[in-house]
Every structure is written in C-alpha cells, then in structure tokens.
C-alpha cells in the first residue's frame, strides 16, 4: 500500500467520522428538543398510555356492545371515566385545600390540641385499659410535644399544603390523560404494531415477549393496586363528606396515599369512625361504621377480580415508585411512578432470565456448567 493510498484512506476515515458525528449530534439535538417540548405534558401522556393499556379489554367489550363503533366506544369510555373519577375529585378538592390550610395555620399558631377523653373510654372492651391513660397523657402533654417538634411539624404541614394545592393541577392532568387514553384506544392496532416494532428493534426475536410482559405488568399494577386504592379512597372520601367530617378531601388524599403505598386506608378510616361516634348522632355513626367496614374490606373482593392473572408485584418496589413519583410529580406521579418502576423492575428481571417471558414459560435460566 503506497503512502498516497494510506493518506486517502485516512482522509476518507476522518470524513466518515465527522459525518457520523454530525448525524449523531443532529439526532441527539432533535431528541432533546422533542423531550423539552413534551416535558410539561409527559405525566398525562404516560398516564394516558398506561390507562389505555389497562382499560383496553373493557374498551373492546364496550365497542362490541356498540356494534363495533370504536369512536362511540372511546367517547363512552371517556365520559364514564370522567364521571367516575373527576366528579368525586372535584367534590372533595374544596375541603382538601381548606383542610390543609387550616392544619398548617394550627401548627404555626400552636392551637392544635387533643381534647380530654370522654367518660367511659376506660370501659371499652379490649382497648379501654390502655387507650384511656394514653389519651389523657396526649391531652395534657401534647402542647409541649408540639413545641419540641414545631419545626418538623411546620415543614410537614407546609409540604402537605403544597401537595393539596397541587390537587387542582392533578385533576386537570387526569382529564387530559383520560382523553389521551381514549384516542390511543381508537388506534389500538397501530399503537400495538409500533410497540412491537420498537420492542423487536431493541430485543430482537424476544421483543414481542418483552412487550407482552410489559402489557401484563402495567395491567397488573394499574388494576390490582392503583385501581383498588383509588376506589377505596374515593368511597372513603365520599363517606367522610356525607357525615360532615372536617377536611374530608384531605383525609381522602391521605387514604389514597396509604392505599397506593399498601399501608391500608383503615389507618385513616378507623380514627374517623371514632370521631364520628363522638360528634354525630347514633344512627349516622352506625351507618358510617357499616360503610367504613365495607370500604376497608372491599379490596379483598376487588383485588382478585381486577388483578386477574397478572404478574407478581413486589410491594417494596411499588412503595418506592409511588412515593418517589408523588414527591417529584404530585398526585399523577403517585400512579405513574409505581407503574414505571415496577415495569422497569420486571423487564430487568426478564433480561436477567429470572422471569419467563410470555410464550417462553418453559424456558429457565441456564444452569452453570460444572464440568468440561
């Protein structure tokens, strides 16, 4: 090879490298620009996609009932979802902000206290012996405890007020997400084709299996965890509102947080029942108790029905995803964070071979070789 040939090849190599760098730079610039444009809308877009994946079987049945009219089925789905979710949220949102504002004001002023226990608490079966002295101690020493914890309580109260104030934005994001999900389901075949094509480009022959695993995971988390928590907290909030519990929306929001975090809405419902028994007439208190028992136990009925044959979901991953999503993106992040983190976890396990892909259940991770 002559010197001139080597120089020509070198110039050609440099030219190709420069051209490739320019192409890659333009692609990165275009992707970054697109992400910056959609950044304010990423949460409702992602949540809309999740809703579409989770609700598509119901949408398909609804479309059959409407003689295959996909547009009419999408409109009906959007209306049903808005009535079921947005209307209760609007009813509770007013008390949510007011309750959080009053709580923060009380913490700042040091006026929040625990009243002394009513007569007869010590005679309550099972819990009276330890509840009465605990209640009396809290009513007499809470002021000092509040003074010691004032900075932490004020910070927590201001964060809670900020979260409550963001509930209005969360309702608006839910509205857009539901509309987006309806539009996606109208074009479900095209969306599925694109998803499978992307999965095949990323994972080759196993791409379809990864896409089906992602679909099963999204439906499992959305229906069996988020759906149950949303139904329970909504029913609990409507009960709080019906019996006149102060700041009903605030307690409904707390119930939603505890439900998604898998801690249980009973942590809010039980103290509320006690409050109603001491501040409402007997008939109202008994009816609210019956309603509360129904709400706190409805998950035992809903979870098997909604979860179906979904994948096993690790609760620790759900907790981290939901709480982290709530801290970063508010109410809608509570749902999106749980789904995205669980989905990433399941896909990572499938990539490691610890989870069988749909259609490949017979495959197991290869055993390490012990001999030649």
C-alpha positions as CSV (number, residue, x, y, z in Angstrom):
1,X,0.0,0.0,0.0
2,X,1.5,3.3,-1.1
3,X,1.7,6.4,1.1
4,X,-0.8,8.2,-1.1
5,X,-3.3,5.4,-0.7
6,X,-2.9,5.4,3.1
7,X,-3.4,9.2,3.2
8,X,-6.5,8.9,1.0
9,X,-7.9,6.2,3.3
10,X,-7.1,8.3,6.4
11,X,-8.9,11.3,4.9
12,X,-11.9,9.1,4.0
13,X,-12.0,7.7,7.5
14,X,-11.9,11.2,9.1
15,X,-14.6,12.4,6.7
16,X,-16.8,9.5,7.6
17,X,-16.2,10.1,11.3
18,X,-17.1,13.7,11.0
19,X,-20.2,12.9,9.0
20,X,-21.3,10.3,11.6
21,X,-20.7,12.7,14.4
22,X,-22.8,15.4,12.7
23,X,-25.6,12.9,12.2
24,X,-25.5,11.6,15.7
25,X,-25.3,15.2,17.0
26,X,-28.4,16.2,15.0
27,X,-30.3,13.2,16.2
28,X,-29.4,13.9,19.8
29,X,-30.4,17.6,19.4
30,X,-33.7,16.6,17.8
31,X,-34.5,14.1,20.5
32,X,-33.5,16.6,23.3
33,X,-35.6,19.3,21.6
34,X,-38.7,16.9,21.4
35,X,-38.3,15.9,25.0
36,X,-38.1,19.5,26.1
37,X,-41.2,20.3,24.1
38,X,-43.3,17.4,25.7
39,X,-41.7,17.8,29.2
40,X,-44.6,19.7,30.7
41,X,-47.0,17.0,29.3
42,X,-45.0,13.9,30.0
43,X,-47.0,12.8,33.1
44,X,-50.5,12.9,31.5
45,X,-49.1,11.3,28.3
46,X,-47.5,8.4,30.1
47,X,-50.6,8.1,32.4
48,X,-52.8,8.1,29.3
49,X,-50.8,5.3,27.8
50,X,-51.0,3.3,31.0
51,X,-54.8,3.8,31.2
52,X,-55.2,2.7,27.6
53,X,-53.2,-0.5,28.2
54,X,-55.0,-1.3,31.4
55,X,-58.5,-0.5,30.2
56,X,-58.4,-1.8,26.6
57,X,-60.1,-5.2,27.4
58,X,-63.1,-3.2,28.8
59,X,-63.0,-0.8,25.9
60,X,-63.1,-3.8,23.5
61,X,-66.2,-5.2,25.1
62,X,-67.8,-1.7,25.1
63,X,-67.0,-1.5,21.4
64,X,-68.7,-4.8,20.8
65,X,-71.8,-3.6,22.6
66,X,-71.8,-0.5,20.3
67,X,-71.7,-2.7,17.2
68,X,-68.0,-2.1,16.6
69,X,-68.2,1.7,16.6
70,X,-64.7,2.5,18.0
71,X,-65.2,6.2,18.2
72,X,-68.5,5.9,20.1
73,X,-66.9,3.4,22.4
74,X,-64.0,5.8,23.1
75,X,-66.4,8.7,23.8
76,X,-68.4,6.5,26.1
77,X,-65.2,5.4,27.9
78,X,-64.0,8.9,28.4
79,X,-67.4,10.0,29.8
80,X,-67.6,7.1,32.1
81,X,-64.1,7.6,33.4
82,X,-64.6,11.4,33.9
83,X,-67.8,10.8,35.8
84,X,-66.3,8.1,37.9
85,X,-63.0,9.9,38.7
86,X,-63.2,13.6,38.1
87,X,-66.6,14.3,39.7
88,X,-65.7,12.8,43.2
89,X,-62.3,14.6,43.0
90,X,-64.0,17.9,42.3
91,X,-66.4,17.3,45.2
92,X,-63.5,16.6,47.6
93,X,-61.0,19.1,46.3
94,X,-62.6,22.1,48.1
95,X,-62.3,20.6,51.5
96,X,-58.8,19.3,50.6
97,X,-57.2,22.7,50.3
98,X,-59.2,24.3,53.2
99,X,-58.3,21.4,55.5
100,X,-54.6,21.5,54.6
101,X,-54.6,25.3,55.1
102,X,-56.3,25.1,58.5
103,X,-53.9,22.3,59.6
104,X,-50.8,24.5,58.6
105,X,-52.3,27.5,60.4
106,X,-53.0,25.5,63.5
107,X,-49.4,24.1,63.5
108,X,-48.0,27.6,63.1
109,X,-50.1,29.1,65.8
110,X,-49.7,26.1,68.2
111,X,-53.5,25.9,68.6
112,X,-53.9,22.2,67.7
113,X,-54.5,20.0,70.7
114,X,-56.1,16.8,71.7
115,X,-59.3,17.1,73.8
116,X,-59.5,15.0,77.0
117,X,-61.1,11.6,76.6
118,X,-64.9,11.4,77.2
119,X,-66.2,9.5,80.2
120,X,-66.4,5.7,79.8
121,X,-63.4,5.3,77.5
122,X,-61.7,3.1,80.1
123,X,-64.7,0.7,80.0
124,X,-64.3,0.0,76.2
125,X,-63.7,-3.7,75.7
126,X,-60.1,-4.8,74.8
127,X,-58.7,-1.3,74.2
128,X,-60.1,0.8,77.0
129,X,-57.5,-0.1,79.7
130,X,-54.6,1.2,77.6
131,X,-56.4,3.8,75.5
132,X,-57.6,6.0,78.4
133,X,-54.2,6.7,80.0
134,X,-52.7,7.2,76.6
135,X,-55.4,9.7,75.6
136,X,-55.2,11.6,78.9
137,X,-51.4,11.9,78.5
138,X,-51.7,13.2,75.0
139,X,-54.3,15.7,76.0
140,X,-52.2,17.1,78.8
141,X,-48.7,16.9,77.3
142,X,-49.3,17.5,73.6
143,X,-48.5,21.2,73.7
144,X,-45.0,20.6,75.0
145,X,-44.5,17.8,72.4
146,X,-45.7,20.2,69.7
147,X,-43.3,22.9,70.8
148,X,-40.4,20.4,70.6
149,X,-41.4,19.2,67.2
150,X,-42.6,22.5,65.9
151,X,-40.0,23.0,63.1
152,X,-40.6,19.4,61.7
153,X,-44.4,19.7,62.0
154,X,-44.5,23.1,60.3
155,X,-42.3,21.8,57.5
156,X,-44.5,18.7,57.1
157,X,-47.6,20.9,57.2
158,X,-46.3,23.2,54.5
159,X,-45.4,20.3,52.3
160,X,-48.9,18.9,52.8
161,X,-50.4,22.2,51.9
162,X,-48.3,22.3,48.7
163,X,-49.5,18.8,47.8
164,X,-53.1,19.8,48.5
165,X,-52.8,22.9,46.4
166,X,-51.4,20.8,43.5
167,X,-54.5,18.6,43.6
168,X,-56.2,21.0,41.1
169,X,-53.4,20.5,38.6
170,X,-53.6,16.8,39.2
171,X,-57.3,16.8,38.3
172,X,-56.5,18.7,35.1
173,X,-53.8,16.2,34.3
174,X,-56.2,13.3,34.9
175,X,-58.6,14.9,32.5
176,X,-56.0,15.1,29.7
177,X,-54.7,11.6,30.4
178,X,-58.2,10.1,30.1
179,X,-58.8,11.9,26.8
180,X,-55.4,10.7,25.6
181,X,-56.2,7.1,26.5
182,X,-59.4,7.3,24.5
183,X,-57.5,8.5,21.5
184,X,-54.9,5.7,21.8
185,X,-57.6,3.0,22.1
186,X,-59.2,4.2,18.9
187,X,-55.9,3.4,17.1
188,X,-55.1,0.4,19.3
189,X,-53.9,-1.8,16.4
190,X,-51.5,0.8,15.1
191,X,-50.2,1.6,18.6
192,X,-49.6,-2.1,19.3
193,X,-47.8,-2.6,16.0
194,X,-45.5,0.3,16.8
195,X,-44.9,-1.0,20.3
196,X,-44.0,-4.5,19.0
197,X,-41.8,-3.0,16.3
198,X,-39.8,-0.9,18.8
199,X,-39.5,-4.0,21.1
200,X,-38.2,-6.1,18.2
201,X,-35.6,-3.5,17.3
202,X,-34.5,-3.4,20.9
203,X,-34.6,-7.1,21.9
204,X,-34.7,-9.0,18.6
205,X,-36.7,-12.1,18.4
206,X,-37.7,-11.8,22.1
207,X,-39.1,-8.3,21.6
208,X,-42.7,-9.5,21.4
209,X,-42.3,-11.4,24.7
210,X,-40.9,-8.3,26.4
211,X,-43.8,-6.2,25.0
212,X,-46.4,-8.7,26.3
213,X,-44.7,-8.8,29.7
214,X,-44.8,-5.0,29.8
215,X,-48.5,-5.1,29.0
216,X,-49.2,-7.7,31.7
217,X,-47.2,-5.8,34.3
218,X,-49.0,-2.5,33.5
219,X,-52.4,-4.1,33.8
220,X,-51.5,-5.9,37.0
221,X,-50.2,-2.8,38.8
222,X,-52.9,-0.5,37.4
223,X,-55.9,-2.7,38.2
224,X,-54.8,-4.7,41.3
225,X,-53.0,-1.9,43.2
226,X,-53.8,1.6,41.9
227,X,-57.4,0.8,40.9
228,X,-58.2,-0.7,44.2
229,X,-56.6,2.2,46.1
230,X,-58.4,4.8,44.0
231,X,-61.8,3.1,44.5
232,X,-61.3,2.7,48.2
233,X,-60.1,6.2,48.8
234,X,-62.9,7.7,46.7
235,X,-65.6,5.7,48.6
236,X,-64.0,6.6,51.9
237,X,-63.8,10.3,50.9
238,X,-67.5,10.3,49.9
239,X,-68.3,8.8,53.2
240,X,-66.3,11.5,55.1
241,X,-68.1,14.1,53.0
242,X,-71.6,12.6,53.7
243,X,-71.2,12.6,57.5
244,X,-69.6,16.1,57.6
245,X,-66.0,15.1,58.6
246,X,-63.9,18.3,58.5
247,X,-61.3,18.4,55.7
248,X,-62.9,15.3,54.1
249,X,-60.8,15.8,50.9
250,X,-57.5,15.9,52.9
251,X,-58.3,12.6,54.6
252,X,-59.4,11.1,51.2
253,X,-56.0,12.1,49.8
254,X,-54.2,10.6,52.8
255,X,-56.3,7.4,52.3
256,X,-55.2,7.3,48.6
257,X,-51.5,7.7,49.6
258,X,-51.7,4.9,52.1
259,X,-53.7,2.7,49.8
260,X,-51.2,3.0,46.9
261,X,-48.3,2.5,49.4
262,X,-50.0,-0.7,50.5
263,X,-50.4,0.5,54.1
264,X,-54.2,0.4,54.1
265,X,-56.9,3.0,54.2
266,X,-58.0,1.7,57.6
267,X,-55.3,3.9,59.2
268,X,-57.4,6.9,58.3
269,X,-60.9,5.3,58.4
270,X,-60.7,3.9,62.0
271,X,-59.8,7.3,63.7
272,X,-62.5,8.9,61.6
273,X,-65.1,6.4,62.8
274,X,-64.2,7.2,66.4
275,X,-64.5,10.9,65.6
276,X,-68.0,10.4,64.1
277,X,-69.2,8.4,67.1
278,X,-68.4,11.3,69.4
279,X,-69.6,14.1,67.2
280,X,-72.7,12.7,65.3
281,X,-76.0,11.1,66.3
282,X,-76.1,7.3,66.9
283,X,-77.8,6.5,63.6
284,X,-75.3,8.4,61.5
285,X,-72.4,6.9,63.4
286,X,-73.7,3.4,62.9
287,X,-74.4,3.8,59.2
288,X,-70.9,5.3,58.8
289,X,-69.4,2.4,60.7
290,X,-71.1,-0.1,58.3
291,X,-69.9,2.0,55.3
292,X,-66.4,2.1,56.7
293,X,-66.3,-1.7,57.2
294,X,-67.4,-2.1,53.6
295,X,-64.8,0.3,52.3
296,X,-61.9,-1.2,54.3
297,X,-62.7,-4.8,53.2
298,X,-63.7,-4.2,49.6
299,X,-60.1,-4.7,48.5
300,X,-60.5,-8.4,49.3
301,X,-63.2,-8.6,46.7
302,X,-61.8,-6.2,44.1
303,X,-58.2,-7.3,44.0
304,X,-58.8,-10.9,42.8
305,X,-61.3,-9.5,40.2
306,X,-59.1,-6.7,38.9
307,X,-55.7,-8.4,39.3
308,X,-56.7,-11.5,37.4
309,X,-53.7,-13.4,36.2
310,X,-51.3,-10.5,36.4
311,X,-47.7,-10.8,37.4
312,X,-46.5,-10.9,41.0
313,X,-45.8,-7.3,42.1
314,X,-43.1,-6.6,44.8
315,X,-44.6,-4.3,47.3
316,X,-41.3,-2.6,48.2
317,X,-40.9,-1.5,44.5
318,X,-44.5,-0.2,44.4
319,X,-43.9,1.8,47.6
320,X,-40.7,3.4,46.3
321,X,-42.1,4.1,42.9
322,X,-45.4,5.6,44.3
323,X,-43.8,7.7,47.0
324,X,-41.0,8.9,44.7
325,X,-43.4,9.7,41.9
326,X,-45.6,11.6,44.3
327,X,-42.7,13.7,45.6
328,X,-41.5,14.5,42.1
329,X,-44.7,14.9,40.2
330,X,-47.6,15.3,42.6
331,X,-50.8,13.2,42.5
332,X,-50.4,11.9,39.0
333,X,-46.8,10.9,39.8
334,X,-48.2,8.7,42.5
335,X,-49.7,6.4,39.9
336,X,-47.1,6.8,37.1
337,X,-44.1,6.3,39.4
338,X,-45.5,3.0,40.7
339,X,-46.2,1.6,37.3
340,X,-42.9,2.8,35.7
341,X,-40.7,1.4,38.5
342,X,-42.5,-1.9,38.7
343,X,-42.3,-2.2,34.9
344,X,-38.6,-1.4,34.8
345,X,-38.0,-4.0,37.6
346,X,-39.9,-6.7,35.8
347,X,-38.2,-6.1,32.5
348,X,-34.8,-6.1,34.2
349,X,-35.6,-9.5,35.8
350,X,-36.7,-10.8,32.4
351,X,-33.4,-9.5,30.9
352,X,-31.5,-11.4,33.6
353,X,-33.6,-14.5,32.9
354,X,-35.2,-14.6,36.3
355,X,-38.7,-14.0,34.8
356,X,-40.1,-16.0,31.9
357,X,-41.4,-14.0,29.0
358,X,-44.9,-14.8,27.8
359,X,-44.8,-17.6,25.4
360,X,-41.4,-18.7,26.8
361,X,-42.6,-20.1,30.2
362,X,-40.9,-23.4,29.5
363,X,-37.5,-21.7,29.3
364,X,-35.5,-21.4,32.5
365,X,-32.2,-19.8,33.2
366,X,-29.3,-21.9,32.0
367,X,-27.6,-23.9,34.8
368,X,-23.9,-23.1,35.3
369,X,-21.6,-25.8,33.9
370,X,-19.9,-27.9,36.5
371,X,-17.7,-30.0,34.1
372,X,-16.0,-29.9,30.8
